[in-house]
Amino acid sequence: MMRICIFGGSFDPPHAGHLKLARHLIEALSLDALLLIPAACSPFKSGTHAADFQRLDMCRLVFADEKMEVLPFEIEKGGTSYTIDTVTHIRALYPDAKIYLAMGADQFLCFVDWRQWKDIMRLATPVAVCRSSQNMLGALEAYADRELRAHGEAVVLPFDPLEVSSTSIRRRITMGKSIDGLLPEVLLPYIEKYRVYTKDGNYVRAVHEKLSEYRFRHSMAVAETAEKLAEKYGADPAAAYTAGVLHDILKEQPPAEALAFFEDRGVTLTPLERGAPKLWHAMAGAIYVREAFDVSVEIAEAIRWHTTGKAHMTTLEKILFVADFISEDREYPGVEDMRRRAQTSLELAMDEGLRFTIEELKSRGAPVHPDSLACYEEIQKELQKETDRKEIPENE
């Protein structure tokens, strides 16, 4: 008979203690499979601090051992997570298996308060995981005998946990403190990339909720590229990253909603702008991020001008404009040349990007925004000045 154990929780984030317990369950219960199920909304918790997709991603990175499988059942189902629903689902998947249900000592001691707890016991065997203390083991065994075992099997499993909690890890990350040894090493690059448990992490979650997976991945790629360009060209890397994350937040807003957005805020579109919906997300996005988030005017302005450009752009504005062209996900012909140009100067990359955009619009008979023309003209002058400076002999 196949032996399976359900191990659920918020996993916000999954940490070294979770991984140690997962491995212990597999060994102690002689499991064929351990099913790790992140909760959508546990009735015992007030919420999570990472997005559902992030908790799933993190769990898949951490619980990658043989016999471990991460299931998105509760997250995909949505709503409050009740164990009876999950156990019923797993029983349907494995009708002939021996199924265990892992839980902490505190949950075990209030198991009779759970929704349909007797039905749960008919479908799975509750397993109380507790410290290897004779007093605690004895209390749990007594509770199991008194309250549970008349209705089915119940197991008390000794375990020596790591002294770590998801709450303390989130707090340490938010405060910028070290988390060495608290998380599996495989998780650290992910948390850094998505800025989980930081202010930027809130922006990442908001963007993920509004955009398709393709557009979300593009936004993250632009954020990473913008951060690197800021480090190279002396702008604020944090501001560049935030601008990259948020730059397309309204990219997939339906046209009718976009027009209503402008009308509600008294924004008048020029005839050219009204006929160019591809520009709307930058215009609306700049307003939206100021209304919805605590971002600076400089970040909002970078978002505003990342499509057309304009004369007298700041370094941050130029960085976002260029990052949108050369982010890692871009694969159009000529992108490698654009990336090389960006390593020489922002203006050199902008020159190529603007020229491409203007020529493409003209080839379709579409009008070019005056701000793009003004930006292109200014970039040309800046590049010419740089060329003239290099041609002046040093002895002059």
N, C-alpha and C positions, 0 to 999 in steps of 0.2 A: 504493500500500500504506500502510495506517495505521501510524504510528510511535508506539510507546508505551514509556514507561520506568517501571520499578518503583523507588520510593524508599522503603525501609523503615527503621525505627529505633524506639527507645523514645519519642522526642519527649516528653521528661519534664523540662522543657517544650519545645515547639517554639519556637525562638528566631530572632533576626534572621539568624543564620548559616545556619540551615536554609532560611529563605525566600530568601536570596540564592542559595544553591545550587540551589534548586528552579527559580528563574527562569533561572539559567545553563543548567541541563540542558535546559529547554524550547528555549532559543535555540540552544545549541551543537549539539544533536542534531536540531533541526528537528522537534520532537515535535508530534503531534496531541493527546496526552494524557499527563499525568504522574500516576501513581497512587501516592498516599502511603498507606503501610500501617503503622500503629502495631503494634508487636510485642506479643503477649500475654506471652511470656516468652522473650527472646532467649537462646540458649545461651551467648552471650558476656557476658551481664550477670547480676548477682546479684539484680536486682529493680528495681522502680520505686517512686517516692515519691508519685505521684499515682494515683488510682483509674483503672481502664480508661476509665470513662465520661468522666472529666475530661480524659484525654489525647485522646480522640476529640473532645470538645467543643472543646478548645483547638486541635487540628489544623484543625477545620472553620472556626474563626475566622481562623486565620493563613493557611491555604492556600486562599484564596478567589478567587485570580486565575482568569481564563479559562484553560482547558486543565488546571487542577488538580482532582483528585478524591480525596477521602479515603475509603478503603475499610476497613470494620471486619472484614475477613475473618479475620485472625489472632486478633483479640480474641474474636470470636464463636466461632471454632473452639476456642479455649482450649488449654491445655497449652503445651509448649515450641514455639517458632516455628522451623521449619526451612525454609530457602529453597526446597528442592525442592517442598515442599507448596504454597507460595505461587505459585511460578512455574508449576507444573502447573495450578493453579486459574485463573490469569490466561490461560494458553495456551488453556484450554477456553473461556474467555469471548471470546477474540480469536484464533480459529484461523488467520486469514490475516494477522495483523499482524506487523510487525517489532517485537520486544520487546527492550528493553535492561534491564539490571539494574545500578543504580548502587551503588557501594560505595566506602569509603575505601581509601587506599593500603595500610594495614596489613592490611585484610581481603583485598585483592587478592593480596597477597604470600603469603597462606596459603590461597588459594582451593582448592588441591588437597587440603587437609585437610577441606574441607566434605563433608557427607554427600551422596553421589551427585552429585559436582561435574561429572562428564562428562554426566550426564543433564540437569543444569541448562544446560550449554552447548549441548545439542541443542535446548533450548526457548527460550533467551534469550542475548543477548550481554552478557557482563560488561563494565562500564565502570568503570575506576579513576579516581576524581577525586583529583587531587593538586596540590600547590603548583607554581607555575610555575618550578621549579628544574631546571636542565639535568641535574644529577646525579640527582635523583629521577625525572625523566621518563625518563632513560636507563636507570635501574635497572628501572623498571616495564616499559619496552619490551623490555628484555632478558629479564626474567622471562616476559613474555607470549610472546615468541618461543620461549623454551626449554621452557616448561611447558604452555602453553595452546593456542597457535594451531594445533597439529597436530590439535586436537579441535574447532576452530571459531573464529569471529571473537572478538577481544578488543580493546577500545578503551581508550586512555589519554587522559584529558581534563584539560588544565591548568585550574587554578582558583585564584583568590586568595581564600582564606577570611577571614571575620571572626574576630578573636581572641576567641571566646566559647565557653563550654561549658555544657551543661545542669547539670552538677555544680556549677560555680561559681555559677550563678544560683540553684539550690536552696539552696546554702550562704548566699548573700547574703540571700535572703528569710528564711531561718530566723534569721539574726543581725540582721534588721531593717535591713540596709544597702540603699543605693540600687541599683536595677537599671535606671536610666535608660539608654536606648540599647541595652540588651541584648535586650529583647523588643519585638516589634511592639506599637504603642500599643493596638491592638484587644484585646490579651490582658490588659492590666492590670486592667480592671474585673472580669473573670472571676476572676482570681487573688485579688483582694481580696474578692469576694463569697463564694467558697468557701474562703477562707483556705488555699489550696493551699500545701503545704510548711511549715505551722505545726502546732502542737499541735491547734488547732481543726480543721485539715484532716484529722487522724487521726479526729476525731469524725465529721466529715462523711462520710468513707469508710465508717466503721462503720455509720452510719445508712443510707447508701445500700444497703449489703449486706443490711440487715434489712428494709427497707421497700419497698413498691411505689413506682413513680415518682410517683404522685399524692401519697402520704403523705410522700415525701421532699421534694417541692417545697413542701408545706405546712410542713414542719419548717424549711426554709431561710427561708421567708417569715416565720415566727414569730421566727426568730433575728434577722432584720434589723429587724423591728418592735420586738422587745425591746431591741435595742441602742439604737435611737433613743429609746425611752421612758426608758431608763436615763440617757442623756445629758440628757434633759429634767428628770428627777426626782432626779438626784444619786446614782444607784446606779452600780455598776461596770459599764460597758458591755461589757467582755470577759466578765464572769461572766454577764451577761444574754444575750449572744450564745450562749455555750456552753450555757446552760440551754435556750435556744430550739432549738438544733440537736438536743439529746438528749431533749427532753421527751416525744417519742412513740416512742422507740427500741423499745419493746416493744408498741406499739399493735397490731401484727398477729401477736402471739404466739398460737398456737392455745390455746383454753381449757384443754384437758387439760394442756398444758405449763405454762400459768400457774399452775394449781392445784398441780401438782407442784413448781413453783418455790417457792411459798409453803410447802408442806409440808416441802420439803427444808431450809428456813431457819427453821422453827418459827414461821411467821407464822400467827396465828389470825384468820380473817375473821369478822366479825360476820354474823348472818343476813342483814342488809340488804346488806352488801358481797358476800356469796356470791351473792346474787341480782342483783347489778348488775355484770356483766362489764365494762361500759364504764369502771368505776373501776379495774380491775385494773392497767392499763398504767402508771398513775401510781404506784401503790403498789409494784409490782414494779420499775418503771423507776428509782425512787429508790434501791433496793437495788442494782440491777444496775450503775448508773453508778459507784457507790462501789467495787464489786468489780472492774469491768472497766477503769476509767479513773482517772486521778489528778485527780479533781474534788473540790471543797470540799464540806463538809457543807451550806453555804448553797445551793449549786447543787442538790444532791440534794434538799434540803427544798423548794425552789421547784418541782422536778419532782413531788415527792410531793403537793403541794397545788394543782396547777394545774387539777384537775378539780372538786374540791368546794369549795376554799377552806377557811378555818378562822378562828377568832378570833385576834387578835394577829398578823396576817401582817406579815412584813418587807416593805420596799419592793421588794426583788427578787422575792419571792413574788407580790406584787400585780402587778408588771410582767409576769411570765410569764402569770399568770392573764388579764390584759387582752390581752396580745399574741396569745394563742391565739384570742381572740374577734375581733380586728380586723385580723389579718394581711392582706396585700395579696390573697391568694388567696380570702379569704372573700367570698361574694356573697349572703348571706341577706338578706331584707327587714329593714331597720333597721340594717344594718351601718354605714352612713354616719353615722347618729346616734351610734352607739357610738364611732366614730372621733372625732367632734367632742367627745364627752364626755371621751374620753381626753386630748385636748389641754387640757382645763380642769382635770381632776384624775383620778387613778387611782380614787379612791373613787366619783366620779360614774359612771365607766364600769363599775366593779364592781357598783354598785347596779343598773344596768340588766342586766348579765349575770346576776347572781344571781337577780334578779326573773324574768327570762326562763326560766332553768333551773328554778326552783321551780315556776312556773306550768305549764311544759311537763310536768314530772313529775306534778304533781297532776292535770292534764287526762287523763293516762293511768292514773290511779289508782296510780301508783308511789310508793313512799315516798321522802321527801327525807332525805338524809344529815344527821345532827345537826350535823356540822361546817359544812355549807352554811347551815343555819339560824342557827347561832351567828355565822358570818361575816356573813350578811345583817343580823342584828340589830345587830352592832357597826358595820357600815358605815352603817346608818341613824342610829345615835347620833352617829357622827362627822360625818355630813352635817348633822344637826340642830344640832350645836355650831357648825359653820361658819356656818350660817344665822343662829343667834342672835348670833354674834359680829358679823356684818355689820349686824344690825339695831340694835345698841347705838349710840346717838349718840356722836360723838367727844367732846362736852363732858361726857359722863358718865364 
